[in-house]
Amino acid sequence: MTKRLFPGILLFVLLVSAVVHYSQWDYPFLYIGYTLLVSVGYLLVFLSTKRGSVAHFLLIYGLLSLLIGFFLHTFPFSPTVRLMLSGEEFFLLLKYALINLIGQEFISMREKDFILPLVRSFFLAVLVGLIINTYGFSPYYSFPTPTGPYSVGTQTYEFKQDYYHQDILKLDIDSVTYMYQLFYPSPSQAQGSPIGFKGLKKIQTHTYEQLPIQAGESYPILFYSPGAGGSRFDNLSQIEELVSQGYIVAALEHPYLTDIRYADGQYLKAYNFPKSAHPSYDMPGLAHHLRIAQIQDVADEVLNHSTEGMDSLFSQIDSRQVGIFGWSIGGSAAVELCVSNPIFKAGINLDGWGFMELSPGKNRFQSPFLYLRSDVKPATRWDVFGTGKSLEDVWEMEVRQVERERELINTSPVPVFAYIIEEAFHSNIRDHGLLGVSRLGPIHPERCNEIVSQSVKRFFDQYLKGDSQEDFEEWAETEEELVRTNRIITRP
């Protein structure tokens, strides 16, 4: 290796470390993006040394992963290191290594000597195709097995209605199409293959399409709202656990706020609208208010069908026992809806910021509520929250919100709890943390997922089902990672 090459490799290591550390990529983009960056660097090394192999690629990838693990100060919890330590990742890495070899073959081609590299490239491409067909592009992972007596069935629904939210998002459209997915208890033993997590077949869930609903009973219904740019699957492991215990869950997609692939193939990208549609550019505020309006639209649709007896699935919804929970900004929406809309009888905010303008003398929770917060916050001046504000501005905004929410908690006439999961980061509170490929805190991801699932289940059991044997507060006090507090967020 030449002396000129060493500074370039060092610079590349720092570049990859910075990109992985500061990026907002989530699964599978974090892994794919990081690997592509390694691939570019690997080909640069090949161009300088004219040497390369699968073993070299895996060695470079492994060393960079270890360096980044130490750089993040979370080794061995760095996403890349966790992937390297998983035996399931071998074929995933092998695919990228072989693709790099194909790139080398094309680079090596000469005008008088291109037949042999072309033949080798063809056979390498066939091998890569076979591996992708067998193992897919994503790592294999199986969701935690639900503990309840029911199987988890699901059906997806769409409905169109007139667009009347021009006061929030000024779009020149006549109608909007909503998509939501119902998850419901089923007595049947699951047959065939479960649905994939966000369409990734190698992530095994425990949810099956077109199962019959458990007949003869009615079930509380919970509405789930994902985070900004997320999807209805963000907290699927919690949804599966709830359904297995006898709940129906309606998980929403939010037009213009989450990426949606409709049944007819139409694709609606999140935040794909002109800035002129919202002249103040207050994107968090826009997303918050539009999300609340959309949740109420879908809730009205579902609950109307439940009273009309649309079919056996909707007729078994107990419209008197309605709850709501959400992750990130979806959790913030749950706060406002449990303050303003009496149909929601209990709610949970999974690590969501508050974007509503609270007036504690006027606004109070009308139903029991749980704040479940992460603990670890990134100490950086970068716009890690995607708010368009500096970190200092973000902290000032959060301090004001904390004071409002603390007073709201203390003045509400219903039980309101605030707990922090120690050593958990924002992505630990959804399934991306469980998959180990988002930025995570030091807490073990599976342990954090168990705490979130049990917190959600036990809280709704007590305040929607009236299960006096499962006192949420008493259980929470026994979990050492759960710390009860009115402190909504801590400054690093």
N, C-alpha and C positions, 0 to 999 in steps of 0.2 A: 504494500500500500504506500503510495507516494506521500511525501510530506505535504504537498498541496492539497491532498484529499482529506487529511485529518481535520483541518479547520472547517471544511464543508460538512463533514459528518457530525462534528460537534454542534455546529449551527443547526443542522437538521434535527438532532436530538432535542435541542432546546425548543425548536419550532414545534415539533410534535408534542412535546410536554406541555407547551403553552396552549396549543390548540385543544388538547384533551382536557386540560385543567379548566380553561375558561369557556369552552364551547357550551352551547345549549343543546347539543345533540342528545337524543334519547334513542332507546332501542328501536330498531337495530342500527340506526345511523351512527351512533357512537362507535360501535365495533367496526362497521364497514368503513366509515370515514377514517378511523385510525389506521386500519389495515391498508387502505389505499395510500395513505401518506407514507407508511412504511414501504409499500411497494414502489412508490416514486423514488424514495431514497435508495432503495435496493437497486433499482435500475441505474441510478446515477453512479453508484459504486461499480456496477457491472461495466458501464461505459468507460470508467477510468481504469479498471483492472482487467477487464475481459475475462472475469472469472465469476461464476455463479452456479448455484445448485439449490435444490430443495432444502438440503441441510443448512446451507448458508442463510437462506431466507428465514428458516425457523430459528436459527441462532440469533440473527439480528433482531427478529421480532421479540424473542424472549428477553434479550438484554435490554432492549428499549422498554419493554413492559416493566422490568424490575427497576430501571432508572426512574420511570414515571411513577411507579409505586412509592419510591422514596421521596420523589419530588412532591407528591401529593400529601405526604406525611400520614397516609392511611394504609400503608403496607401492613398486612397482605390484603386489605380490603379494596385496593385499587381495582376498578372494573377490569382493566386489561390483565392484571395479575390473576384475578379470580378466573378469568377465561382461560389463561394459560395453565392453571392448576386443574382444570376440568378435563377429564379424559375424553369427553364428548367433543372437545374442540379440535381434536387432531385432524379430522377430515375437513373441518371448516378451514383450518389453516392450510391444509394440503391443497385445497382448491386454489387458494390465492397464490401459493408457491408455484403450482403448475401453470397458472395464468401468467405469472412472472416469467417462467421458462419460455412460454410461447412468445412473450414480448421480446425476450432475448434472441430467440430464433429469428424473428423478423428484423431485429436490429442487426443481426449477424449476416443477413443476406447480402450477397454481392451480385453484380450483374452476370458474372460468369459462374457463380456458384450459389444458386438459389433453390435447386431441386431438393437437395438433402434437407436443408432447414424447413422447406415447405412441407415435405413429407413428415418430418418430426413434429412440426406444428399441428398438422392434421391429426396425428395419432394422440398427441397431448390434448388437443381440443376434444376428441372423442372420449378420452379418459376423464377429463373435467366434466363433460356432459353426463357421463354415467354416474359420477360421484354426486353431482348436483341433483340428478334425478332420484338418487337413493337417499341422500342425507339432507337435501335442501340447502338453502343459503343461511339458515339460522341455526343456532345451537339447540340441541334437544333439551327440553325441560318439561317436567310434569308438575302441574299445580298441586298444592296440598289437597289431600282427599277430604271432602266435606264430611263432617261428623254426624250430621242429622240422619233421620230415617228415610228421607225422600231422595229420589233421583232428581236431577236438574234438567228440565225441559225448557225449550225456548222457541219463540217465533218472532219474526221481525215484521213491523208494520210501518206503512207510510200513509199519510193523508195530506191533502192540499187544502189550504184555506186562504181567504183574502189577506193580503198584506196590509196591516194597519199600524205598523210601528215606524212610520215616517218621522215621528217626533224624536225617535232615538237614532235610527240609522236611515238617513235620507236616500233611499233607493227608488228609482223609477221603475217599480215592478208592481204587478197587479196581485200576484199570489206567491205563496211560499209553500214548499213541500217539506213536511217534518218527517223524520225517521226516529222511531224508538224501538227498543227490543224488550219484549216481555220474557222474564225468566220465572218459572213457576214450578211448584212441587209436582212430582209424578211418582206413581207407585210402581211403574214398570222398570224392569231391569233394562239398562241401556243396551241397545243393539247398534252395531255399526261403529262408525268413527265419530268422536266428539268434534265439536267445532274447533277451529284453530284460533289462537290468540292473535287478534288483529290480522287474520288471514295467514299467519305463519303456522304451517302444518306441523312443524317439529316442536311447537310449544303445546303440549297436551293439556287440554282442559278436561273438566268433568261435566260438560254441558252438551246436550244432544237435541237436535232439531226434531220437531213433530212428535214428541212424546205426548201421550194423553195426560191431562191434569188429574190429580187425585180427586176423585168425585166425592160429593156429599159433605164437603166442608167449605167454609169461607176463610179467606186469608187476608191479613193486613197487607196493604200495598205500600211499597217504598219507592220514591222517585230518586234516581241517581243522576247527578250532573258532573261531568268530568272537568278537568282543568283546561286552561287556555290552549287551544290547538290540539287537545287530546282526543280521546274517543270514549265511547260507551264501555269499552273494555278495561279502562284504566285501573279499576278496582274489582276485576272479575273474581278474584279469589274470595273477597268478602261477599260478593253477590252470591256465589255458589254456596258458601256456608249459610248465609241467611235463607236461601231458598230451601236448602236441605232441612232447615229447622221449621219450615212452614210459613214462609213469606213469599209474596209475589213482588218482584222488582221490575220497575220500568226504567231502563237505562236510556238516556237521551243522547242524540246527536243534535248539535246546535247549528242551524244554517248560518253561514258566514263567520262562525266562531270555532267550529271543528271541521276537519276534513270529512266529507260524506261521499260515499259511493252508493248511489241509488240502485234499485233493482233493475232499472232499464239501462244501467251502465253509465248514466250521467254522473260526472264528478264535480263536486262543488268544493273548492279549496277554501280553507280557513283564511279570513281576513283578506279575501280577494275582492276588494271593492275600492273605488277611487277615494283618495283622501277628502275630496270635496263632499263625500257622503257624510262626513262628520267634521265640519270646519274647525272645531276646537282642538282636534287631535288628541283628545283625552281618551286614549284607547282603553285603559283599564276601566274607566267609568262607563264608556260605551258598552264594553263587553259585559260589565256587571248588569247594567239596566236592561240590555237586550236579552241577556240570559234569563233574567227573572221573568220577563214577559213571555219568553218561549217556554219556560217550565210551566207557567200557568196555562198557556195554550194547550200543551200536551196533557197536563193534569186534567183540564176540563174535558178534553177529548176522551181520555181513558175512563174517567169517572162517569161521564155521560153514558158511555157504552156499558158500564157496569150496572147502572140503574135500568137501562133499556133491555138488558138481557141479550146482548148482541150474539153471544155464543157461550158455551159452557165455561170457557176460560174467563171471559170478562164477568160473567154472572157470579163467579165465585170470589170476586174481589169484595172485601169488606170495606165499603166506602166510608165507614165511620172511623176506621183506624188507618189513617194516612200519615206516613212519615216521609222525611226527605234527608238525604245526605249527599255530600259531594266532596271532591278533592280539589285543593287549591282554590281557584276562583269559583269553582262549583260549590265548595263549602261556604264561601262568602255569600253566595246567593241563598244558601239554606238559612243563613242568619236572618237576612231580611225577610224571607218568606215566613219564618216562624215568628217574626215580629208583626208582620202586616197581614198575613192570610190565615184565618182561623181554621181552614180545612186541614192544615198540617198539625198533627197532634204531638209530634216529637221530631227533633232534628239533630244532625251531627255535622260539624264543620271539621273536615279532615285537613288541617294545616292550610286553611285559606285565609288570605288577607281580608280585611274589612274595607269595602269600598263605599258602603252606604253612609249617608250623612245621618248619624244617630243623634237624636235629641232625647237624652235619658229621661227628662221630665215628661216627655210625651210618648216615647217609644219604650215598650217593654215586651219581653218575650211573653207570648200567649201560650206557649207549650214548653215542656221540659227540653233542655238543650245541652249538648256536649261539645266543647271545644277540645279537639285532640291535636296537639301541636308537636312539631319537630323541635329539636334542641340545637342542632349544629347549623350555624349560618356562615356563608362564605365571607371571609374578611377581605374584600377586594373593592376597589373603586370602579370596577367595570360594571356595566349595566347588566348584572346577572339576572335581574328580575324582569327584564324586557319592558321596563316602564318608561324608558326615555329620560329617566332622571338620574342624577348622580347618586352615589351611595349615601352621602350626607343628606340629600333631599329625601331619600327613601326613609332614612331613620327618623327624620323629623316628622314625616307623614305618618310613620308607624307609631311614634310616641303619642301623637294626637289621637290616633285611632285606638291605641291601648287604653288611654284615659277614658274615652267614650265607652268602650266595651266593658271596662272594669266597673264603671258606674251602672251600665246597663245590667251587668251580672248582679250587682249588689242590690239593685232596686226592683228587679223583676219578681213577681209574686209566685213564680214557679221554680222548680229545681233547675239550676244552671251550673254546670261543672266545667272547669278548665283544667286540663291535665297536659303535661309535657312528657313525651317519651324521651328519656335521657339518651344522648349520644346518637339520636336519629336525625337524618337530614331529610329535606323536603321529599325526595324521591323514595325514601324508605316507606312513606305512608301510602304508596300505591304499589301495584304489582311490578312496575319497572325496577323498583328496588329489590324485589324478591328475585328477579332474573339476574341481578348483579351486574348490570351494564349501564347504570346511570351513576351520577355522583352520589356516594353514600356516606353516611356517618359510620363511626366505629362499631355501633351496635350490630350484632349478627343479623343479617337480613331476614332469615327464617324466624328468629325470635321476635323481631319487630312486627313481621306480618302476623304472627300469632297474637300479639298484643292488640293490634288493630282489629283483627277479626273478632276476637273475644270481646273487646270493648264495644264494637258496633252491635254485636249480637246481644250481649247482656243488657245494654242500654235500651234497645228497642224491646227486648223481652219484658223489661220492667215497665216501660212507659207506654207501650202499645198493646202488649198482650196481658199486662197486669200480673206478671209472674212474680209473686211475692217471695218465692223460694230463691230467686236469683237477684239479690240486691246488688245493683251495680256498684254503688259506693263502697260497700264492704269488700267486694271482690277487688276493686281497684287498689284498696289500701294494702292488699297482700302482694301486689306486684311491685317489686323493687324498682323496675325501670320507669314506672308511672309516678310522676310527682304532681300532686295537686297544687294548683297555684292560680292566682289571678294575674300572674305575669304572662302575657300573651306571647311576648317575644323577648329575647335577651340579646343585648349588643355584645359582639365579640371584643 
